[in-house]
Amino acid sequence: MMPSIELDRDKILKFLSDEERRMILSFFIAKNKSVASRKEIIEYITDKTDNTTCENLQISLEHNHLPKLSECGLISREKNKVKYYKYKSVENMVESMNDFSI
């Protein structure tokens, strides 16, 4: 069931300005999943980046990235699972931002 939160475009854009938050959403998009363990997400991101340790990433996920994505209604957290709420407009933004280069 989708949360009854009205998406705030400005808040979502602000939160998507962070690469690790985009990678969390990219995980769900690429894997076509709606629920995943924190461990799966951490493994996906550490495989994609060279400068992040699992321990540092776990701390930043728990205390920074997951709360912010939850605040804007894109995910919810329950025990060791993260539930992703699919919004096509947000997925389009994530994919566009990932493809963007200067």
C-alpha positions in Angstrom: 0.0 0.0 0.0 1.3 3.4 -1.0 1.8 6.0 1.8 -0.8 8.8 2.0 1.9 11.4 1.5 1.6 14.1 -1.1 4.9 14.2 -3.0 6.7 17.5 -2.7 8.7 18.1 -5.9 11.1 20.5 -4.3 11.9 18.3 -1.4 12.3 15.3 -3.7 14.7 17.3 -5.9 16.7 18.4 -2.9 17.0 14.8 -1.6 17.9 13.4 -5.1 20.8 15.9 -5.3 22.7 13.3 -3.2 24.4 10.6 -5.2 24.0 7.9 -2.5 20.2 8.6 -2.2 19.9 8.3 -6.0 21.9 5.0 -5.8 19.4 3.6 -3.3 16.5 4.4 -5.6 18.5 3.2 -8.6 18.9 -0.2 -6.8 15.2 -0.6 -6.6 14.7 0.5 -10.2 17.5 -1.7 -11.6 16.5 -4.8 -9.6 12.8 -4.2 -10.2 12.1 -4.8 -6.5 9.8 -3.2 -4.0 11.3 -4.6 -0.9 15.0 -5.3 -0.1 17.2 -5.8 2.9 19.6 -3.1 4.0 22.4 -5.5 3.2 21.3 -5.9 -0.4 21.3 -2.1 -0.8 24.7 -1.7 0.8 26.2 -4.4 -1.4 24.8 -2.7 -4.5 26.2 0.7 -3.6 29.6 -0.6 -2.5 29.9 -2.5 -5.8 29.2 0.7 -7.7 31.6 3.0 -5.8 35.2 2.8 -4.8 35.3 5.2 -2.0 32.7 3.8 0.4 33.2 1.1 3.1 30.2 -1.0 4.1 30.4 0.2 7.7 30.4 3.9 6.7 27.7 3.4 4.2 25.5 1.5 6.8 25.9 4.4 9.2 25.0 7.0 6.5 22.0 5.0 5.3 20.6 4.6 8.8 21.1 8.1 10.0 20.9 10.2 6.9 19.7 8.7 3.6 16.9 6.3 4.5 15.3 8.8 6.9 15.2 11.5 4.2 13.8 9.2 1.6 11.2 8.1 4.1 10.4 11.7 5.0 9.4 12.5 1.4 7.4 9.2 1.0 9.6 7.3 -1.4 10.4 4.4 1.0 9.5 3.1 4.4 11.6 1.1 6.9 10.7 -1.9 8.9 13.3 -3.8 10.9 15.9 -4.9 8.4 13.8 -4.3 5.3 13.3 -1.2 3.1 10.1 -0.9 1.1 10.2 1.2 -2.0 7.1 3.1 -3.3 7.3 3.3 -7.1 6.5 6.7 -8.6 7.2 6.8 -12.3 7.9 10.5 -12.3 10.5 10.1 -9.6 12.1 7.1 -11.4 12.3 9.3 -14.5 14.1 12.0 -12.5 16.5 9.5 -11.1 17.3 8.1 -14.5 17.7 11.5 -16.0 20.0 12.6 -13.2 22.1 9.4 -13.5 22.5 10.0 -17.3 23.4 13.7 -16.9 26.9 14.7 -17.7 28.7 17.9 -18.4 
